């Protein structure tokens, strides 16, 4: 997945929150927490809840890590 939630985990440490406390405060499911932990897709609604809770912008809880892809040039 091209997104990493490492900044979110650093934010939890700064706020002295465990992942379980974080999940409970925001009303997130265990499945959503697992997806965040595996850098998988979560809805923008979840991103909005997290940003609103901490008063931050999305770039403060996630970062884009583009995958290297091979592009083939096609002559037309």
N, CA, C and O atoms as CSV, one atom per row, in Angstrom:
chain,resi,resn,atom,element,x,y,z
A,1,UNK,N,N,0.841,-1.170,0.000
A,1,UNK,CA,C,0.000,0.000,0.000
A,1,UNK,C,C,0.889,1.236,0.000
A,1,UNK,O,O,1.904,1.271,0.695
A,2,UNK,N,N,0.521,2.231,-0.761
A,2,UNK,CA,C,1.390,3.403,-0.854
A,2,UNK,C,C,1.279,4.389,0.302
A,2,UNK,O,O,1.915,5.442,0.271
A,3,UNK,N,N,0.478,4.068,1.328
A,3,UNK,CA,C,0.365,4.974,2.469
A,3,UNK,C,C,0.879,4.301,3.729
A,3,UNK,O,O,0.709,3.098,3.925
A,4,UNK,N,N,1.503,5.093,4.568
A,4,UNK,CA,C,2.000,4.609,5.850
A,4,UNK,C,C,1.376,5.461,6.947
A,4,UNK,O,O,1.248,6.678,6.813
A,5,UNK,N,N,0.993,4.804,8.028
A,5,UNK,CA,C,0.409,5.521,9.167
A,5,UNK,C,C,1.422,5.691,10.304
A,5,UNK,O,O,1.033,5.890,11.455
A,6,UNK,N,N,2.708,5.615,9.989
A,6,UNK,CA,C,3.739,5.802,11.017
A,6,UNK,C,C,3.579,7.119,11.781
A,6,UNK,O,O,3.740,7.137,13.002
A,7,UNK,N,N,3.265,8.228,11.088
A,7,UNK,CA,C,3.077,9.477,11.853
A,7,UNK,C,C,1.949,9.382,12.887
A,7,UNK,O,O,2.016,10.024,13.936
A,8,UNK,N,N,0.927,8.593,12.599
A,8,UNK,CA,C,-0.168,8.402,13.560
A,8,UNK,C,C,0.344,7.716,14.813
A,8,UNK,O,O,0.011,8.124,15.925
A,9,UNK,N,N,1.149,6.681,14.642
A,9,UNK,CA,C,1.655,5.939,15.801
A,9,UNK,C,C,2.570,6.817,16.643
A,9,UNK,O,O,2.589,6.696,17.868
A,10,UNK,N,N,3.333,7.705,15.995
A,10,UNK,CA,C,4.174,8.651,16.739
A,10,UNK,C,C,3.299,9.624,17.526
A,10,UNK,O,O,3.623,9.995,18.655
A,11,UNK,N,N,2.191,10.030,16.918
A,11,UNK,CA,C,1.247,10.936,17.584
A,11,UNK,C,C,0.647,10.283,18.828
A,11,UNK,O,O,0.473,10.936,19.858
A,12,UNK,N,N,0.332,8.995,18.725
A,12,UNK,CA,C,-0.201,8.287,19.898
A,12,UNK,C,C,0.813,8.269,21.034
A,12,UNK,O,O,0.455,8.457,22.197
A,13,UNK,N,N,2.078,8.043,20.697
A,13,UNK,CA,C,3.131,8.031,21.724
A,13,UNK,C,C,3.234,9.409,22.370
A,13,UNK,O,O,3.346,9.519,23.591
A,14,UNK,N,N,3.196,10.463,21.549
A,14,UNK,CA,C,3.272,11.831,22.085
A,14,UNK,C,C,2.118,12.133,23.036
A,14,UNK,O,O,2.289,12.862,24.013
A,15,UNK,N,N,0.938,11.569,22.751
A,15,UNK,CA,C,-0.234,11.791,23.594
A,15,UNK,C,C,-0.399,10.707,24.665
A,15,UNK,O,O,-1.401,10.671,25.379
A,16,UNK,N,N,0.594,9.834,24.763
A,16,UNK,CA,C,0.600,8.748,25.753
A,16,UNK,C,C,-0.686,7.919,25.699
A,16,UNK,O,O,-1.295,7.618,26.725
A,17,UNK,N,N,-1.079,7.561,24.475
A,17,UNK,CA,C,-2.269,6.740,24.260
A,17,UNK,C,C,-1.860,5.368,23.737
A,17,UNK,O,O,-0.987,5.256,22.876
A,18,UNK,N,N,-2.489,4.337,24.260
A,18,UNK,CA,C,-2.285,3.015,23.684
A,18,UNK,C,C,-3.198,2.907,22.467
A,18,UNK,O,O,-4.122,3.704,22.301
A,19,UNK,N,N,-2.937,1.928,21.629
A,19,UNK,CA,C,-3.794,1.730,20.465
A,19,UNK,C,C,-5.221,1.396,20.891
A,19,UNK,O,O,-6.178,1.817,20.240
A,20,UNK,N,N,-5.366,0.655,21.963
A,20,UNK,CA,C,-6.704,0.304,22.456
A,20,UNK,C,C,-7.433,1.547,22.960
A,20,UNK,O,O,-8.609,1.736,22.651
A,21,UNK,N,N,-6.757,2.391,23.726
A,21,UNK,CA,C,-7.372,3.630,24.213
A,21,UNK,C,C,-7.788,4.519,23.039
A,21,UNK,O,O,-8.875,5.095,23.032
A,22,UNK,N,N,-6.908,4.614,22.060
A,22,UNK,CA,C,-7.178,5.393,20.853
A,22,UNK,C,C,-8.421,4.865,20.143
A,22,UNK,O,O,-9.309,5.636,19.780
A,23,UNK,N,N,-8.478,3.568,19.949
A,23,UNK,CA,C,-9.614,2.938,19.271
A,23,UNK,C,C,-10.913,3.212,20.007
A,23,UNK,O,O,-11.920,3.558,19.390
A,24,UNK,N,N,-10.894,3.058,21.324
A,24,UNK,CA,C,-12.099,3.261,22.127
A,24,UNK,C,C,-12.546,4.719,22.130
A,24,UNK,O,O,-13.740,4.997,22.017
A,25,UNK,N,N,-11.603,5.656,22.258
A,25,UNK,CA,C,-11.962,7.080,22.280
A,25,UNK,C,C,-12.610,7.526,20.975
A,25,UNK,O,O,-13.522,8.353,20.980
A,26,UNK,N,N,-12.140,6.980,19.863
A,26,UNK,CA,C,-12.673,7.395,18.569
A,26,UNK,C,C,-13.816,6.519,18.090
A,26,UNK,O,O,-14.443,6.818,17.074
A,27,UNK,N,N,-14.097,5.436,18.812
A,27,UNK,CA,C,-15.171,4.537,18.410
A,27,UNK,C,C,-14.853,3.741,17.163
A,27,UNK,O,O,-15.742,3.432,16.370
A,28,UNK,N,N,-13.580,3.407,16.987
A,28,UNK,CA,C,-13.157,2.631,15.823
A,28,UNK,C,C,-13.289,1.139,16.109
A,28,UNK,O,O,-13.167,0.703,17.254
A,29,UNK,N,N,-13.535,0.384,15.086
A,29,UNK,CA,C,-13.617,-1.066,15.253
A,29,UNK,C,C,-12.216,-1.659,15.336
A,29,UNK,O,O,-11.236,-1.024,14.946
A,30,UNK,N,N,-12.135,-2.870,15.845
A,30,UNK,CA,C,-10.839,-3.550,15.890
A,30,UNK,C,C,-10.340,-3.815,14.474
A,30,UNK,O,O,-9.134,-3.814,14.228
A,31,UNK,N,N,-11.265,-4.041,13.540
A,31,UNK,CA,C,-10.878,-4.275,12.140
A,31,UNK,C,C,-10.225,-3.021,11.546
A,31,UNK,O,O,-9.241,-3.120,10.813
A,32,UNK,N,N,-10.774,-1.849,11.863
A,32,UNK,CA,C,-10.196,-0.597,11.359
A,32,UNK,C,C,-8.819,-0.371,11.951
A,32,UNK,O,O,-7.899,0.042,11.245
A,33,UNK,N,N,-8.668,-0.637,13.233
A,33,UNK,CA,C,-7.363,-0.490,13.869
A,33,UNK,C,C,-6.356,-1.439,13.232
A,33,UNK,O,O,-5.200,-1.072,13.019
A,34,UNK,N,N,-6.792,-2.653,12.929
A,34,UNK,CA,C,-5.906,-3.625,12.273
A,34,UNK,C,C,-5.490,-3.125,10.896
A,34,UNK,O,O,-4.329,-3.269,10.512
A,35,UNK,N,N,-6.417,-2.544,10.154
A,35,UNK,CA,C,-6.092,-2.008,8.825
A,35,UNK,C,C,-5.059,-0.883,8.935
A,35,UNK,O,O,-4.116,-0.819,8.147
A,36,UNK,N,N,-5.243,-0.011,9.906
A,36,UNK,CA,C,-4.264,1.057,10.117
A,36,UNK,C,C,-2.896,0.467,10.451
A,36,UNK,O,O,-1.870,0.952,9.976
A,37,UNK,N,N,-2.891,-0.568,11.261
A,37,UNK,CA,C,-1.647,-1.207,11.652
A,37,UNK,C,C,-0.926,-1.893,10.503
A,37,UNK,O,O,0.290,-2.077,10.544
A,38,UNK,N,N,-1.682,-2.269,9.477
A,38,UNK,CA,C,-1.093,-2.933,8.301
A,38,UNK,C,C,-0.963,-1.973,7.117
A,38,UNK,O,O,-0.730,-2.404,5.988
A,39,UNK,N,N,-1.112,-0.685,7.376
A,39,UNK,CA,C,-1.031,0.332,6.328
A,39,UNK,C,C,-1.987,0.045,5.177
A,39,UNK,O,O,-1.642,0.227,4.010
A,40,UNK,N,N,-3.185,-0.404,5.515
A,40,UNK,CA,C,-4.192,-0.691,4.501
A,40,UNK,C,C,-5.171,0.471,4.388
A,40,UNK,O,O,-5.172,1.387,5.210
A,41,UNK,N,N,-6.014,0.413,3.339
A,41,UNK,CA,C,-7.000,1.456,3.097
A,41,UNK,C,C,-8.001,1.563,4.250
A,41,UNK,O,O,-8.521,0.559,4.737
A,42,UNK,N,N,-8.253,2.790,4.668
A,42,UNK,CA,C,-9.368,3.097,5.574
A,42,UNK,C,C,-10.126,4.253,4.939
A,42,UNK,O,O,-9.561,5.008,4.148
A,43,UNK,N,N,-11.374,4.393,5.273
A,43,UNK,CA,C,-12.215,5.421,4.652
A,43,UNK,C,C,-11.781,6.823,5.075
A,43,UNK,O,O,-11.103,7.013,6.085
A,44,UNK,N,N,-12.195,7.788,4.272
A,44,UNK,CA,C,-11.931,9.180,4.630
A,44,UNK,C,C,-12.679,9.573,5.891
A,44,UNK,O,O,-12.261,10.490,6.598
A,45,UNK,N,N,-13.769,8.897,6.179
A,45,UNK,CA,C,-14.496,9.148,7.424
A,45,UNK,C,C,-13.603,8.845,8.623
A,45,UNK,O,O,-13.603,9.589,9.603
A,46,UNK,N,N,-12.850,7.763,8.548
A,46,UNK,CA,C,-11.927,7.401,9.626
A,46,UNK,C,C,-10.811,8.430,9.719
A,46,UNK,O,O,-10.460,8.871,10.814
A,47,UNK,N,N,-10.254,8.813,8.577
A,47,UNK,CA,C,-9.196,9.829,8.564
A,47,UNK,C,C,-9.725,11.128,9.175
A,47,UNK,O,O,-9.024,11.786,9.944
A,48,UNK,N,N,-10.955,11.494,8.834
A,48,UNK,CA,C,-11.578,12.700,9.381
A,48,UNK,C,C,-11.725,12.604,10.898
A,48,UNK,O,O,-11.423,13.565,11.607
A,49,UNK,N,N,-12.180,11.470,11.402
A,49,UNK,CA,C,-12.327,11.290,12.864
A,49,UNK,C,C,-10.987,11.483,13.572
A,49,UNK,O,O,-10.905,12.150,14.603
A,50,UNK,N,N,-9.940,10.888,13.000
A,50,UNK,CA,C,-8.617,10.972,13.622
A,50,UNK,C,C,-8.107,12.411,13.610
A,50,UNK,O,O,-7.627,12.919,14.623
A,51,UNK,N,N,-8.219,13.063,12.443
A,51,UNK,CA,C,-7.745,14.444,12.328
A,51,UNK,C,C,-8.517,15.383,13.255
A,51,UNK,O,O,-7.932,16.263,13.885
A,52,UNK,N,N,-9.818,15.191,13.331
A,52,UNK,CA,C,-10.650,16.031,14.203
A,52,UNK,C,C,-10.284,15.815,15.662
A,52,UNK,O,O,-10.187,16.776,16.427
A,53,UNK,N,N,-10.083,14.577,16.051
A,53,UNK,CA,C,-9.748,14.263,17.442
A,53,UNK,C,C,-8.443,14.935,17.871
A,53,UNK,O,O,-8.362,15.516,18.953
A,54,UNK,N,N,-7.423,14.852,17.010
A,54,UNK,CA,C,-6.120,15.400,17.376
A,54,UNK,C,C,-5.930,16.850,16.927
A,54,UNK,O,O,-4.952,17.490,17.314
A,55,UNK,N,N,-6.857,17.376,16.112
A,55,UNK,CA,C,-6.718,18.745,15.614
A,55,UNK,C,C,-5.554,18.887,14.652
A,55,UNK,O,O,-4.808,19.865,14.708
A,56,UNK,N,N,-5.399,17.905,13.765
A,56,UNK,CA,C,-4.281,17.906,12.828
A,56,UNK,C,C,-4.780,17.737,11.390
A,56,UNK,O,O,-5.954,17.452,11.154
A,57,UNK,N,N,-3.875,17.915,10.450
A,57,UNK,CA,C,-4.153,17.699,9.034
A,57,UNK,C,C,-3.778,16.256,8.673
A,57,UNK,O,O,-2.981,15.636,9.376
A,58,UNK,N,N,-4.345,15.715,7.585
A,58,UNK,CA,C,-4.053,14.322,7.204
A,58,UNK,C,C,-2.565,14.004,7.067
A,58,UNK,O,O,-2.137,12.896,7.393
A,59,UNK,N,N,-1.771,14.971,6.586
A,59,UNK,CA,C,-0.343,14.697,6.428
A,59,UNK,C,C,0.379,14.520,7.767
A,59,UNK,O,O,1.548,14.136,7.795
A,60,UNK,N,N,-0.308,14.798,8.868
A,60,UNK,CA,C,0.300,14.609,10.181
A,60,UNK,C,C,-0.015,13.235,10.771
A,60,UNK,O,O,0.494,12.885,11.836
A,61,UNK,N,N,-0.857,12.454,10.079
A,61,UNK,CA,C,-1.166,11.110,10.556
A,61,UNK,C,C,-0.819,10.035,9.530
A,61,UNK,O,O,-0.835,8.844,9.841
A,62,UNK,N,N,-0.506,10.463,8.302
A,62,UNK,CA,C,-0.163,9.493,7.268
A,62,UNK,C,C,0.809,10.114,6.284
A,62,UNK,O,O,0.902,11.335,6.160
A,63,UNK,N,N,1.530,9.252,5.588
A,63,UNK,CA,C,2.448,9.736,4.570
A,63,UNK,C,C,2.332,8.861,3.333
A,63,UNK,O,O,2.043,7.668,3.424
A,64,UNK,N,N,2.560,9.464,2.189
A,64,UNK,CA,C,2.467,8.748,0.926
A,64,UNK,C,C,3.827,8.178,0.572
A,64,UNK,O,O,4.835,8.885,0.567
A,65,UNK,N,N,3.835,6.908,0.282
A,65,UNK,CA,C,5.066,6.228,-0.123
A,65,UNK,C,C,4.764,5.541,-1.453
A,65,UNK,O,O,4.320,4.394,-1.481
A,66,UNK,N,N,5.007,6.252,-2.552
A,66,UNK,CA,C,4.659,5.678,-3.853
A,66,UNK,C,C,5.422,4.382,-4.130
A,66,UNK,O,O,6.611,4.247,-3.840
A,67,UNK,N,N,4.692,3.458,-4.694
A,67,UNK,CA,C,5.304,2.192,-5.077
A,67,UNK,C,C,6.065,2.412,-6.369
A,67,UNK,O,O,5.649,3.204,-7.216
A,68,UNK,N,N,7.162,1.723,-6.520
A,68,UNK,CA,C,7.896,1.815,-7.775
A,68,UNK,C,C,7.200,0.940,-8.791
A,68,UNK,O,O,6.991,-0.252,-8.566
A,69,UNK,N,N,6.849,1.532,-9.892
A,69,UNK,CA,C,6.154,0.788,-10.934
A,69,UNK,C,C,6.931,0.920,-12.231
A,69,UNK,O,O,7.567,1.940,-12.495
A,70,UNK,N,N,6.869,-0.106,-13.014
A,70,UNK,CA,C,7.517,-0.066,-14.320
A,70,UNK,C,C,6.501,0.433,-15.330
A,70,UNK,O,O,5.409,-0.119,-15.470
A,71,UNK,N,N,6.875,1.455,-16.009
A,71,UNK,CA,C,6.015,1.992,-17.052
A,71,UNK,C,C,6.631,1.651,-18.406
A,71,UNK,O,O,7.833,1.823,-18.610
A,72,UNK,N,N,5.837,1.189,-19.286
A,72,UNK,CA,C,6.297,0.845,-20.624
A,72,UNK,C,C,5.864,1.925,-21.585
A,72,UNK,O,O,4.705,2.341,-21.599
A,73,UNK,N,N,6.803,2.371,-22.385
A,73,UNK,CA,C,6.471,3.358,-23.385
A,73,UNK,C,C,6.006,2.645,-24.639
A,73,UNK,O,O,6.656,1.727,-25.139
A,74,UNK,N,N,4.887,3.084,-25.120
A,74,UNK,CA,C,4.312,2.483,-26.327
A,74,UNK,C,C,4.376,3.503,-27.446
A,74,UNK,O,O,3.921,4.638,-27.305
A,75,UNK,N,N,4.941,3.084,-28.541
A,75,UNK,CA,C,4.998,3.965,-29.710
A,75,UNK,C,C,3.672,3.896,-30.438
A,75,UNK,O,O,3.138,2.818,-30.701
A,76,UNK,N,N,3.161,5.053,-30.753
A,76,UNK,CA,C,1.895,5.109,-31.487
A,76,UNK,C,C,2.152,5.466,-32.926
A,76,UNK,O,O,1.213,5.564,-33.715
